[in-house]
Structures are given as structure tokens and as C-alpha cells.
Amino acid sequence: MKRVNVAIVGYGVVGNGVAKVLTEKKDLLAKKSQVDINLKKVYTRNWNKEFTFPLPEEKRAKSLDEILKDPDIDIVVELTGGIDFPLYLMKEAINRGKHIVSANKALLAEKGKEIFTLAEEKGIRIGFEAAVAGGIPIIRALREGLVANTINRIYGILNGTTNFILTKMLKEGRDFKEVLQEAQRLGYAEADPTLDINGTDAAHKIAILSSLSFGGFIDFSRVYIEGIQDISTLDVELGRELGYTLKLLAIAKNHNDKVEVRVHPTFLPSEHPLSKVDGVFNAVMVEGDCVGESMFYGKGAGSLPTASSVVSDIVDIAKSIALGVGREIEITSMNWAHREFVPMANTDFQTRYYLRFTVPDITGILAKVSQVFAKYQISIAAVIQKEKVLSIAKETQDKVVPLVILTHTASELNVQKAIKEIEDKRITVEKTRLIRVEDEEK
């Protein structure tokens, strides 16, 4: 049985899980793969702390060179996070003929073209199943299970922290800041949760899925990103009255000559399968031209779920090494062409909209809003005008109430122009709240 040596760089939560699986399931992996997968070395900058899976001294690398300069190490598993150091690590490892497994979604989303081009030149394989949705095998599904399909669109709940927060706001009526603090206490949110709540984490993941599905690299700098930090319980509740559930949704749509890639708070019909995905769970819905809609659901983070995906890549590459399978097969199955997609600007979106205007409780307000909407060809589907008093207008002493309008499908550019005109005319007393709606109209 051929031995394949593995090294891990980065020994945090996921690194400990990968080492545990490779060690404790060594015999099972050998039986299933017919390869002896050996964890030879692990490198971390600080060995002077407690680990959930302690390693014997002989497996602890004191420097990165112990891994990079070891000709017997076949696969380097990068679990460090960030951009600069892992980019250096990957390029060095690739240039030295070592295959790569990574869970680093930020690096692959922002520097993927550079990394995969170099890997192709050097005949190196890269596994990245764990970079998107933790333990959900969505990468392999797109590369293999759905290979006969042209992928038309992808909807994803790809961040457990934000999904936990929005679930609590919906079901318990609590405000954003309070639930965020609970998520931090429970370990679902980092001490600095910025990349989660501002949508960047989900955007990295949908950029990778888009590249894989549409056959080209996504210019990440052009992906539209909006987070949940400004979401109020009022909007969550009013959306529910209209029959919708709020999610931070990652969206990718293939328009043949263009691609639409965006992340933002989104109202989905409450009966939609993704609306039922609660708490820290992730889910991805993929629509292919042959298979129709398929949904993948599971734990999107955590030590062992993510480790499960990392190890699946290790085993896949180890089997290829043992069989002498080259990089050219990997490139073909991924279908990542040497081209780059520029995602559509948000002004080009066509979708439905939830708009909450904060207005004086006087007659004629809806008529004024409707006149502006007609000017910009925006059709109204539903209206909620609450008697709930939000405040008292300082200038007129009028009561201030929410006016909610649900539109039919409209142009984002026209909607933004209409909002500006309504606010410029001082029809409203506060900034208008806009939430996009994914609800296909027949």
C-alpha cells in the first residue's frame, strides 16, 4: 500500500479536527482509499498553548521549512486564514511540487486566479471542499454530481452567525445587538464579527461557487455586498406579515454573457425551503438545466464537520497520487477557464423590493409615493400602513408611522431613483429602508 505524507500548517479549531480524524480514523481511511495516509508534520507559530488534540513532539514542526523543504511531504493542508501568509505558503508549496488542501475562502475568492494558474503550470492539485459551507460537500457536488448540468443559479445561506442572529430576531422579536452578543457568548460569532455580519464571509463563498459553476474566475472586487447590521426587528416582523422570512442570502445567476453575484439581506417566501433553515446551519440551493433544483443542507462550520471536508480532499488527492493521476484531469473536471467574469453592477439588478418609508400620519402620502413610482415604472404589489407610532415629527408635531410597499419586479436603478426623489421631496422623515425580495412572479 502506497504511503502519502501529509503536513498541516495552522493548528486551530479546524486543524485539531483534521489531525484527530487523520489519526483516529487512519485504518478506516486506508481501508476505503487503499492508501496509507500519514500525518507527518504540523506547524503552528505557537506550540505553548492547550490543544483539543495534542500531538506527540515528533510531529510538531518548529519552522515552516521543516515542511516546505521535506521532499517526502506530498500534501500541504493550509488552515491559517488571512491572505498574505497563506498565499506565500501555497505558492512555495506548489513550486516545490506539493499538492494543496485549503479551507481558506478569502484567499481562493480574491487570489484564486493566481493560485490555480500556477498550480496548473506545475501539475499540482488543489482541494478546497472545506472553503464553502463547512461539512456540506457542495464543491464535489458541483464538480462531479452535477457535471452534466449548466448551472443557472445558486442561492445560499452561507454564514451560520448571521443566520443564527436573523432566526432569533424572527422567532423571539429581539434586536440585532442583543442577539449578536448572545452569539458571541455561545461561540457562534467571533470577538470581531465584522466579516460575518457585513456579508464578506458569505461573499467569498458565493464567489468560489460562482467560479466553479459558471466556468471562469469572478472579480471579487465587483461582487455586491450588504450585511445585516442595519436590520431592525420592525422590518423582520413587517416582512413576516407579507409572508416572507428574512435571510442573508448569497445569490449567483448565470445570464450567459453576464453573471449576477451578490450578497444582501433578502426576503424569501416563508414556504421556501431556505426559509426553514434556522440557527447556525447552512444550505445551498442549486438549479441546473437537467436536474432542476437541488438543495444541500448541513453544518457550515465547526471542528469536525469542516475537518470531514478537508479529509475528503486529502483522500481524493492521495488516491490520485497513488494512481498517478495528473493535474489535467482536475482542471477539466473543474471547468475553470482562463477568463474572468465581472459581476453585474447592482444598478442592473431586476428583482422585487420591500420598501419601508417613515412618513407623517396624514392623508395623501401614499398618493404622492405612488406618483413617483409611476414615473419610474414601479408597480405596487402590496401595501401595509400601520397605525403604530414610531415618533413625533419635530417640525409639524405629526405622528410618524411606517408605510411598507412591496413592489413587483423592478429595476434597481429605477427604485433607487424613486427613493431619492421621494426623500428629496421630504415625503419621508427618515432614510428609507430597502430590502430585496427573491420571489419569482408568474
C-alpha positions in Angstrom: 0.0 0.0 0.0 1.5 3.4 -1.1 2.2 5.9 1.7 1.2 9.5 1.2 2.6 12.0 3.7 0.5 15.0 4.8 1.5 18.2 6.7 -0.8 20.7 8.3 0.0 24.4 8.6 -2.2 26.2 11.1 -3.4 24.3 14.2 -6.6 26.0 15.4 -10.0 24.6 15.7 -10.2 23.0 12.2 -6.5 21.9 12.3 -7.1 20.0 15.5 -10.1 18.3 14.0 -8.2 17.3 10.8 -5.3 15.8 12.9 -7.8 13.9 15.1 -9.6 12.4 12.0 -6.4 11.5 10.2 -5.0 9.9 13.4 -8.1 8.1 14.9 -9.5 7.0 11.5 -6.2 6.1 9.9 -7.2 2.4 9.5 -10.7 3.3 8.1 -9.2 5.8 5.6 -6.7 3.2 4.4 -9.4 0.6 4.0 -11.6 2.9 2.0 -8.9 4.5 -0.1 -6.2 1.8 -0.4 -3.7 4.4 0.5 -1.6 4.8 3.8 -2.3 8.5 4.6 0.3 9.5 7.2 0.1 12.8 9.1 3.9 13.5 9.2 4.2 17.1 10.5 2.1 20.0 11.8 3.3 23.6 12.0 1.9 26.5 14.1 3.5 29.6 15.3 2.7 28.9 19.0 3.0 25.5 20.5 2.8 26.9 24.0 -1.0 26.6 24.4 -3.6 23.9 25.0 -4.9 21.9 22.1 -8.1 19.8 21.9 -6.0 17.2 20.1 -2.4 17.3 21.4 0.3 16.0 19.2 3.5 14.0 20.0 6.7 16.0 19.8 8.0 14.3 16.7 5.0 15.6 14.7 5.5 19.2 15.8 7.4 21.3 13.2 9.4 24.1 14.7 9.6 26.0 11.4 7.8 26.2 8.1 10.9 25.0 6.3 10.6 21.6 8.0 7.5 21.1 5.8 8.4 23.0 2.7 11.9 21.5 2.3 10.9 18.0 3.2 10.7 16.1 -0.2 8.7 13.3 1.4 5.7 15.5 2.2 3.2 15.1 -0.6 0.2 17.3 0.6 0.2 20.5 2.5 -3.0 21.4 4.3 -3.3 25.2 4.7 -5.6 26.2 7.6 -4.2 29.5 8.6 -6.7 32.1 7.4 -5.9 35.6 6.0 -4.4 36.4 2.7 -0.7 37.3 2.6 0.9 34.4 4.6 -1.2 31.6 3.1 -0.6 33.0 -0.4 3.1 32.8 0.2 2.8 29.3 1.7 0.7 28.0 -1.2 3.0 29.4 -3.9 6.1 28.0 -2.2 4.5 24.6 -1.7 3.2 24.5 -5.3 6.7 25.4 -6.6 8.2 22.6 -4.6 5.7 20.1 -6.1 3.4 19.7 -3.1 -0.3 19.4 -3.6 -2.6 21.7 -1.6 -5.7 21.4 0.5 -7.2 24.6 1.9 -10.3 25.9 3.7 -9.3 29.5 3.1 -12.3 31.0 1.3 -11.0 34.6 1.4 -7.7 33.6 -0.3 -9.4 31.5 -3.0 -12.0 34.1 -3.7 -9.6 37.0 -4.0 -6.4 35.3 -5.3 -7.9 32.1 -6.9 -6.9 33.0 -10.5 -3.2 33.4 -9.4 -3.1 30.3 -7.4 -4.9 28.0 -9.8 -2.9 29.2 -12.8 0.3 28.5 -11.0 -1.0 25.1 -9.9 -1.9 24.2 -13.5 1.6 25.2 -14.7 3.2 23.0 -12.1 0.9 20.0 -12.4 -0.4 20.4 -8.8 -3.8 19.6 -7.5 -5.8 21.9 -5.1 -8.6 20.7 -2.9 -10.9 23.3 -1.3 -14.1 21.4 -0.3 -14.0 22.9 3.2 -13.7 26.5 1.9 -17.5 26.7 1.4 -20.2 25.6 3.8 -18.0 23.5 6.1 -19.2 19.9 6.2 -21.6 20.2 3.2 -20.0 18.6 0.1 -21.2 21.3 -2.3 -17.8 21.6 -4.2 -17.7 18.0 -5.1 -21.4 18.1 -6.0 -20.8 20.9 -8.5 -17.7 19.3 -9.9 -18.9 15.8 -10.2 -22.5 15.1 -9.3 -23.9 18.0 -11.4 -21.3 17.9 -14.1 -23.9 17.2 -16.8 -25.7 20.4 -15.9 -25.4 24.0 -17.0 -25.9 25.8 -13.6 -28.4 28.6 -13.9 -28.4 30.0 -10.4 -27.4 29.4 -6.8 -29.0 30.6 -3.6 -27.0 30.1 -0.4 -27.3 30.6 3.3 -23.5 30.5 3.8 -22.9 32.1 7.1 -24.1 30.5 10.4 -23.5 33.6 12.5 -25.9 35.8 10.6 -28.4 33.0 10.2 -28.4 32.5 13.9 -29.0 36.2 14.5 -31.8 36.5 12.0 -33.5 33.4 13.3 -33.5 34.8 16.8 -34.8 38.1 15.7 -37.6 36.5 13.8 -38.7 33.9 16.4 -38.0 35.9 19.6 -38.5 39.5 18.5 -35.1 40.6 19.9 -32.9 43.3 18.4 -29.7 42.8 16.5 -27.2 43.9 19.1 -28.7 41.8 21.8 -28.7 38.6 19.7 -25.1 39.3 18.4 -23.9 39.4 22.0 -25.6 36.1 22.7 -23.9 34.6 19.5 -20.6 35.7 20.8 -21.2 34.2 24.3 -22.2 30.9 22.7 -19.1 30.9 20.4 -21.1 31.2 17.2 -19.6 34.7 16.5 -16.0 35.9 16.7 -14.9 38.6 19.1 -14.7 40.7 16.0 -17.7 39.5 13.9 -17.3 42.1 11.2 -16.6 39.8 8.2 -19.7 37.7 9.2 -22.3 40.5 9.8 -21.2 42.7 6.9 -21.6 39.9 4.4 -18.0 39.5 3.3 -17.6 35.9 4.5 -20.7 34.8 2.5 -19.5 36.8 -0.5 -16.1 34.9 -0.5 -18.0 31.7 -0.6 -20.5 32.6 -3.3 -17.6 33.9 -5.4 -16.0 30.5 -5.3 -19.3 28.7 -6.1 -19.9 31.1 -9.0 -16.4 30.5 -10.5 -16.9 26.8 -10.2 -20.4 26.8 -11.7 -20.0 29.3 -14.5 -16.6 28.4 -15.7 -14.4 31.4 -15.0 -12.9 33.5 -12.2 -15.1 36.1 -10.5 -13.7 39.6 -10.0 -14.4 39.6 -6.3 -13.9 43.4 -6.0 -17.1 43.8 -8.1 -19.3 41.5 -6.0 -22.2 43.5 -4.4 -22.1 43.0 -0.6 -24.5 44.3 2.0 -24.7 43.0 5.6 -27.3 42.7 8.3 -26.0 45.3 10.8 -28.8 47.7 10.0 -31.7 45.2 10.1 -34.4 46.0 12.6 -37.0 43.8 14.3 -39.6 46.0 12.8 -38.7 45.0 9.2 -38.4 41.4 10.2 -42.0 41.5 11.6 -43.5 43.5 8.8 -41.9 41.2 6.2 -43.5 38.2 8.0 -46.9 39.9 7.7 -46.3 40.0 4.0 -45.5 36.2 4.0 -41.7 36.5 3.9 -38.7 35.4 6.0 -35.5 37.4 6.1 -32.2 35.7 5.4 -28.7 36.9 4.5 -28.7 35.3 1.0 -25.8 34.8 -1.3 -27.1 34.8 -4.9 -25.4 33.8 -8.2 -27.2 33.9 -11.5 -25.9 33.0 -14.9 -27.1 35.3 -17.7 -24.9 33.7 -20.4 -22.9 36.8 -21.3 -23.1 38.2 -17.8 -23.1 36.9 -14.2 -25.0 38.3 -11.3 -23.2 37.7 -7.9 -24.5 39.4 -4.8 -24.9 39.1 -1.0 -27.5 41.0 1.0 -30.5 40.6 3.4 -33.3 39.1 1.3 -36.9 38.3 1.9 -37.8 34.8 0.8 -41.4 33.4 0.7 -41.9 31.8 4.1 -42.7 28.4 2.4 -39.4 28.4 0.5 -37.1 25.6 1.7 -34.3 28.0 2.5 -36.7 29.9 4.8 -36.8 26.8 7.0 -33.0 26.8 7.6 -32.6 28.1 11.1 -29.8 28.7 13.6 -26.2 28.2 12.6 -27.0 25.7 9.8 -26.0 26.4 6.2 -27.8 25.5 3.0 -27.2 25.8 -0.7 -29.8 25.5 -3.5 -28.5 24.9 -7.0 -30.6 25.0 -10.2 -29.3 23.0 -13.1 -30.8 22.7 -16.5 -31.1 18.9 -16.3 -31.7 18.2 -12.6 -33.8 21.3 -11.7 -33.4 22.4 -8.1 -31.3 20.5 -5.6 -30.7 21.6 -2.0 -27.7 20.8 0.2 -28.1 21.3 4.0 -25.8 20.8 7.0 -23.4 22.3 9.4 -21.4 25.1 7.8 -18.7 25.3 10.4 -17.1 23.6 13.4 -14.1 21.5 14.0 -15.2 18.0 12.9 -17.7 19.0 10.1 -15.1 21.1 8.4 -12.4 18.5 9.1 -14.6 16.0 7.3 -14.5 18.1 4.1 -10.7 18.7 4.5 -10.0 15.0 4.9 -12.2 14.2 1.8 -9.9 16.3 -0.3 -6.8 14.7 1.3 -8.1 11.3 0.4 -9.1 12.3 -3.1 -5.6 13.7 -3.8 -3.8 10.8 -2.1 -5.7 8.3 -4.3 -4.7 10.4 -7.4 -1.0 10.3 -6.3 -1.2 6.6 -5.7 -2.7 6.1 -9.1 -0.5 8.6 -10.9 -3.4 10.8 -12.0 -2.3 14.2 -13.2 -3.5 17.8 -12.8 -5.0 17.9 -16.3 -7.9 15.7 -15.1 -8.5 18.1 -12.2 -8.6 21.2 -14.4 -11.1 19.5 -16.8 -13.5 18.5 -14.1 -13.4 21.9 -12.5 -14.0 23.7 -15.8 -12.3 26.9 -14.7 -11.5 28.5 -18.0 -8.8 31.2 -18.3 -11.3 34.0 -18.2 -12.6 36.4 -15.7 -16.2 37.4 -15.1 -17.1 40.9 -13.9 -20.3 40.7 -11.9 -23.2 42.9 -12.9 -23.4 46.3 -11.0 -26.2 46.5 -8.5 -27.9 49.1 -10.7 -28.5 46.3 -13.3 -30.4 44.0 -10.9 -34.1 43.1 -11.6 -35.9 41.9 -8.6 -38.8 42.7 -6.2 -38.4 45.1 -3.3 -39.7 45.7 0.2 -39.6 49.4 1.0 -40.3 50.9 4.4 -41.0 54.6 4.3 -41.2 56.5 7.6 -43.9 59.1 7.0 -46.2 61.6 8.8 -49.6 60.1 9.6 -51.5 62.4 7.3 -53.7 61.9 4.2 -52.2 61.9 0.7 -48.8 60.4 1.5 -49.5 57.1 -0.4 -50.7 59.0 -3.4 -47.5 61.1 -3.5 -45.4 57.9 -3.3 -47.5 56.2 -6.0 -47.0 59.2 -8.3 -43.2 58.9 -8.1 -43.4 55.1 -8.5 -45.4 55.6 -11.7 -42.8 57.9 -13.1 -40.1 55.2 -12.7 -42.3 52.3 -13.9 -42.5 50.7 -10.5 -45.6 48.6 -9.9 -47.0 48.2 -6.4 -48.0 44.6 -5.3 -49.0 45.2 -1.7 -49.1 47.9 1.0 -49.0 47.9 4.8 -49.8 51.1 6.5 -49.6 50.7 10.3 -51.1 52.9 12.9 -48.1 52.1 15.1 -46.5 55.4 16.0 -42.7 55.5 15.7 -42.2 59.0 16.8 -43.5 62.6 16.6 -42.2 64.8 13.8 -40.4 67.8 15.4 -41.4 70.3 12.7 -45.1 69.5 12.3 -45.9 67.5 15.5 -47.5 64.9 13.3 -47.4 61.3 14.3 -44.7 59.3 12.3 -45.7 55.8 11.1 -44.3 53.1 8.8 -45.5 52.8 5.3 -44.5 49.5 3.7 -44.7 48.8 0.0 -43.9 45.5 -1.7 -43.2 46.0 -5.4 -43.5 43.8 -8.4 -40.2 43.1 -10.3 -38.5 46.3 -11.0 -35.1 47.8 -12.0 -32.8 48.5 -9.1 -31.7 51.7 -10.8 -35.3 53.0 -11.1 -36.0 52.0 -7.5 -33.0 53.9 -6.2 -34.0 57.0 -8.3 -37.5 56.8 -6.9 -36.3 56.6 -3.3 -34.1 59.6 -3.9 -36.9 61.7 -5.3 -39.3 60.7 -2.5 -36.7 61.7 0.1 -35.7 64.9 -1.7 -39.4 66.0 -1.8 -39.4 65.4 2.0 -42.3 63.0 1.8 -40.5 60.9 4.3 -38.9 61.9 7.6 -36.2 59.3 7.8 -34.0 57.3 5.5 -36.0 54.7 3.5 -35.3 51.0 4.3 -34.8 48.8 1.2 -34.7 45.0 1.3 -34.6 43.0 -1.9 -37.1 40.1 -2.3 -36.4 36.8 -4.2 -39.9 35.7 -5.2 -40.4 34.7 -8.8 -43.6 36.1 -10.2 -45.6 34.0 -12.6 
